[in-house]
Structures are given as structure tokens and as C-alpha cells.
Amino acid sequence: MNRIPMTPEGHEALKEKVRYLKEVERQEVIKAIQEARAHGDISENAEFEAAKERQAFVEGKIMDLEHKIAHADVIDPSTVSTDCVMFGCTVVLKNLDTGEEVQYLLVGPDEADVRHGRISVSSPLGRAMVGKKVGAEIVVQAPGGKRQYELVDILGRQESLHSACPSRAK
């Protein structure tokens, strides 16, 4: 079974979402179903049908999140090597066209939020960076055209974990 990489914060956030769905959303749906049943004939009751659809959605979401939690590979970013880019690294990139520098933390798909500096390790940019070392040029095909970056820095733990880096140097 494939493991799903995520940070401890992402893992806790998923558990909190499940708790909320079970303790709040599920209870609201149960109440809505009870109220709709109280209106009489459920065969032509739009409220009942809507509540049942909402119940199916909530239960499906709970199952999906519980699957992700069960298959989580929780990786603490403070323990990753800074020799090369990998999940959990914080990278500093320089856009070679504009000169602008940006900083991103590479996280799992469920934690990605570009506005907060968190990109998925499975995104085109994330995949292009994995295994690269400081000084490497990274080229990504974006909807607006090709983007070129220089990997300026990898932030994190100072010790080396040479075995963790694939041999994809500059």
C-alpha cells in the first residue's frame, strides 16, 4: 500500500477534520433526516433526499480522510536533510526571469497552499525540484509558459543524510 507523505501538522489537521465531520456534520445530517421524516411521506420529500445525499457525502469524506490518516507517512520537516530537495524541505527559489525570490515548504497534496508558501511535492514544480541541490536550475512548464528557477537554498536541519538524496545533482 502506498504511504501518503505529510507533516505532523497536516496529519493533525486531517484528524481534526474527521473529528469535526463525525461530531458536528454527521450530527447535523442525522437531525436533518429526522426532521425531514417528521414531514411525512419520504418518497416525495425533497428535504429527505437532500439530507440523505448530504449524509452520503459526509460519510464518504470521513472514509477518505480516515484512509489518508491510516496510510500517512508523517515526516517532521525539522528532521530532513538539507543536502538536496525532498519532502519536508523548505526551499528558496529565484525566478530567473524576474529575479524574484520565493520560499516554499514541500508538503503532501492535502497540505498544499501556495498562498501560505506550501507546495505539493507531487506538483510540477515540486517534482522538478526533488533530488536537486543548491545551485541547480529548475525548469517547469506552467500554463503561462516555461518558468525557470535557480535553487538558492535548502533550509532545515544542518546535518547531512547523504543516503537520503538521489543522485540528481545540479
Secondary structure as GFF3:
##gff-version 3
##sequence-region A 1 170
A	DSSP	beta_strand	4	6	.	.	.	ID=ss1
A	DSSP	alpha_helix	8	20	.	.	.	ID=ss2
A	DSSP	pi_helix	21	25	.	.	.	ID=ss3
A	DSSP	alpha_helix	26	38	.	.	.	ID=ss4
A	DSSP	alpha_helix	46	70	.	.	.	ID=ss5
A	DSSP	beta_strand	72	74	.	.	.	ID=ss6
A	DSSP	three_ten_helix	77	79	.	.	.	ID=ss7
A	DSSP	beta_strand	90	95	.	.	.	ID=ss8
A	DSSP	beta_strand	101	107	.	.	.	ID=ss9
A	DSSP	three_ten_helix	114	116	.	.	.	ID=ss10
A	DSSP	beta_strand	118	120	.	.	.	ID=ss11
A	DSSP	alpha_helix	124	129	.	.	.	ID=ss12
A	DSSP	beta_strand	137	142	.	.	.	ID=ss13
A	DSSP	beta_strand	145	155	.	.	.	ID=ss14
A	DSSP	three_ten_helix	162	164	.	.	.	ID=ss15
###
